[in-house]
Amino acid sequence: MAQSGCGKSDRAVIVPGNGAGDVEDSNWYKWVKDELNQIPDFQCLLKNMPDPITARKTIWLPFMDKTLQCDERTIIIGHSSGAAAAMRYAETHKVYGIILVSAYTSDLGDATERESGYFSSRWQWEKIKCNCAHIIQFGSTDDPFLPWTEQQKVADGLQGELHKFTDRGHFQDETFPELIKVVCKMIKAPL
């Protein structure tokens, strides 16, 4: 998977799903941020996104670039629509890696998803793979919002390291220890 000439990662950015509310109080986001910030010489950033309901590509991708400063030393951890944003961002930017949680490829027939702009053009799988030294995907077959076929399309397109579950739904728990293990492995930090 080592396509880009990236050296080492010293930071992660969590890009949440749309409609999550205050990210500090939503899902596993704050827990993961706090856990990763305990790793020496590593920083994890978590911020409320602009346009948090529609999550427009034209707003989120520039925010990821200019404000969150996602670059070749950054691991982007994207959940749901944040995973779509991470994939689109990686089509045009080199990053250390992307960790996709509950990723999907179409607007699912939903007007808000369609309005986001992530699904109006073909996915550029090869560009994503060339721009990421690491690609990890977490998905669950019992996700109430995403059929497995959607998640499998991402897995087939990116051919990254797939962590397939049968009992995690849309990954909305308060903790996510498997994600911490994956980041530690990516940056070669002790658990």
C-alpha positions as CSV (number, residue, x, y, z in Angstrom):
1,M,0.0,0.0,0.0
2,A,3.0,2.4,0.3
3,Q,2.3,4.5,-2.8
4,S,3.2,8.0,-1.8
5,G,6.7,8.9,-0.6
6,C,5.4,10.0,2.9
7,G,7.8,9.8,5.8
8,K,6.1,9.7,9.2
9,S,2.8,10.9,10.6
10,D,2.6,13.0,13.7
11,R,-1.0,14.0,13.6
12,A,-4.5,12.8,13.0
13,V,-7.7,14.7,12.1
14,I,-11.2,13.4,12.8
15,V,-13.7,14.4,10.2
16,P,-17.2,13.5,11.7
17,G,-20.3,12.4,10.0
18,N,-22.9,15.1,9.1
19,G,-25.6,16.0,11.6
20,A,-23.5,14.8,14.5
21,G,-24.1,17.9,16.6
22,D,-21.2,19.1,18.8
23,V,-18.4,16.7,17.9
24,E,-17.1,16.7,21.5
25,D,-20.3,15.1,22.6
26,S,-20.9,12.7,19.6
27,N,-20.1,9.1,19.1
28,W,-16.5,8.1,19.8
29,Y,-14.9,11.2,18.5
30,K,-13.8,12.9,21.7
31,W,-12.7,9.5,23.2
32,V,-10.5,8.8,20.2
33,K,-9.1,12.3,20.2
34,D,-8.2,12.0,23.9
35,E,-6.7,8.6,23.5
36,L,-4.5,9.6,20.5
37,N,-3.4,12.8,22.2
38,Q,-1.7,10.6,24.9
39,I,0.7,9.3,22.3
40,P,4.1,11.1,22.7
41,D,4.8,13.6,19.9
42,F,1.4,13.0,18.3
43,Q,-1.6,15.3,18.0
44,C,-5.2,14.5,17.2
45,L,-7.5,17.4,16.1
46,L,-11.3,17.4,16.4
47,K,-13.3,20.4,15.4
48,N,-16.9,21.1,14.6
49,M,-17.2,21.3,10.8
50,P,-18.8,24.2,8.9
51,D,-22.1,23.3,7.2
52,P,-22.6,20.4,9.6
53,I,-25.9,19.1,8.2
54,T,-25.4,19.1,4.4
55,A,-21.6,18.7,4.7
56,R,-21.0,20.3,1.2
57,K,-17.8,19.2,-0.5
58,T,-17.2,22.8,-1.6
59,I,-17.1,23.8,2.1
60,W,-15.6,20.8,3.8
61,L,-12.6,20.1,1.5
62,P,-11.3,23.7,1.7
63,F,-11.8,23.6,5.5
64,M,-9.8,20.3,5.7
65,D,-7.0,22.0,3.7
66,K,-6.8,25.5,5.2
67,T,-8.1,25.1,8.8
68,L,-7.4,21.4,9.6
69,Q,-4.2,21.5,7.5
70,C,-4.5,17.9,6.3
71,D,-1.2,17.1,4.6
72,E,1.3,14.3,3.9
73,R,1.9,13.8,7.6
74,T,-1.8,13.6,8.5
75,I,-4.0,10.6,9.1
76,I,-7.6,11.6,8.2
77,I,-10.1,9.6,10.2
78,G,-13.4,10.0,8.5
79,H,-16.8,8.7,9.7
80,S,-19.8,8.3,7.4
81,S,-20.0,11.6,5.4
82,G,-16.6,12.4,6.8
83,A,-15.3,9.2,5.1
84,A,-16.7,10.5,1.8
85,A,-14.9,13.8,2.5
86,A,-11.7,12.0,3.3
87,M,-11.8,10.0,0.0
88,R,-12.6,13.1,-2.1
89,Y,-9.8,15.0,-0.3
90,A,-7.3,12.2,-1.0
91,E,-8.2,12.3,-4.7
92,T,-6.3,15.6,-5.0
93,H,-4.0,15.8,-1.9
94,K,-1.3,13.6,-0.6
95,V,-1.9,12.4,3.0
96,Y,-0.2,9.9,5.2
97,G,-3.3,7.8,5.4
98,I,-7.1,7.6,5.6
99,I,-9.1,5.6,8.0
100,L,-12.6,5.2,6.7
101,V,-15.4,4.3,9.1
102,S,-18.8,3.5,7.6
103,A,-17.8,4.6,4.1
104,Y,-20.1,4.6,1.1
105,T,-20.1,5.5,-2.6
106,S,-23.5,6.9,-3.6
107,D,-26.1,9.4,-2.3
108,L,-28.3,6.5,-1.2
109,G,-31.3,8.2,-2.8
110,D,-31.2,10.9,-0.1
111,A,-31.6,14.6,-1.1
112,T,-29.2,15.9,1.5
113,E,-26.5,13.4,0.5
114,R,-27.0,14.3,-3.2
115,E,-26.7,18.0,-2.3
116,S,-23.4,17.4,-0.5
117,G,-21.6,17.0,-3.9
118,Y,-19.5,14.0,-3.0
119,F,-21.4,11.7,-5.3
120,S,-21.8,13.8,-8.4
121,S,-18.7,12.4,-10.1
122,R,-16.9,9.0,-10.4
123,W,-14.6,7.9,-7.6
124,Q,-11.0,8.2,-8.6
125,W,-9.8,5.1,-6.7
126,E,-6.3,5.0,-8.3
127,K,-5.6,8.7,-7.4
128,I,-6.7,8.0,-3.8
129,K,-4.4,5.0,-3.6
130,C,-1.5,7.0,-5.0
131,N,-2.0,9.8,-2.5
132,C,-2.2,7.7,0.6
133,A,0.5,5.6,2.2
134,H,-2.1,3.8,4.3
135,I,-5.8,3.0,3.7
136,I,-7.8,1.4,6.4
137,Q,-11.6,0.8,6.3
138,F,-14.0,-0.2,9.1
139,G,-17.4,-1.4,8.1
140,S,-20.3,-3.4,9.6
141,T,-22.8,-5.6,7.8
142,D,-25.5,-4.6,10.2
143,D,-25.2,-0.8,9.5
144,P,-28.8,0.5,9.6
145,F,-27.9,3.4,7.1
146,L,-25.5,1.8,4.7
147,P,-26.1,-1.5,2.9
148,W,-23.0,-3.7,2.9
149,T,-22.9,-3.4,-0.9
150,E,-22.0,0.3,-0.6
151,Q,-19.2,-0.4,1.9
152,Q,-17.9,-3.3,-0.3
153,K,-17.6,-1.0,-3.3
154,V,-15.2,1.2,-1.2
155,A,-13.3,-1.9,-0.2
156,D,-13.1,-3.1,-3.8
157,G,-12.1,0.3,-5.1
158,L,-9.4,1.1,-2.6
159,Q,-8.2,-2.4,-1.7
160,G,-7.0,-1.2,1.7
161,E,-7.0,-3.0,5.0
162,L,-10.6,-3.9,5.7
163,H,-11.9,-4.5,9.2
164,K,-15.4,-6.1,8.6
165,F,-17.7,-6.4,11.6
166,T,-21.2,-7.9,11.9
167,D,-22.4,-6.2,15.0
168,R,-21.2,-2.5,15.1
169,G,-24.0,-0.8,13.2
170,H,-22.9,2.7,12.1
171,F,-20.1,2.8,14.6
172,Q,-21.8,5.2,17.0
173,D,-20.4,3.8,20.2
174,E,-18.7,6.0,22.8
175,T,-15.3,4.2,22.5
176,F,-13.5,2.7,19.5
177,P,-10.4,0.7,20.7
178,E,-9.9,-1.0,17.4
179,L,-9.3,2.4,15.8
180,I,-6.6,3.3,18.4
181,K,-4.8,0.0,17.7
182,V,-4.8,0.7,13.9
183,V,-3.4,4.3,14.4
184,C,-0.7,3.0,16.7
185,K,0.3,0.3,14.2
186,M,0.4,2.9,11.4
187,I,2.7,5.2,13.3
188,K,4.5,2.4,15.1
189,A,3.6,3.7,18.6
190,P,3.3,1.3,21.5
191,L,-0.2,0.6,22.7
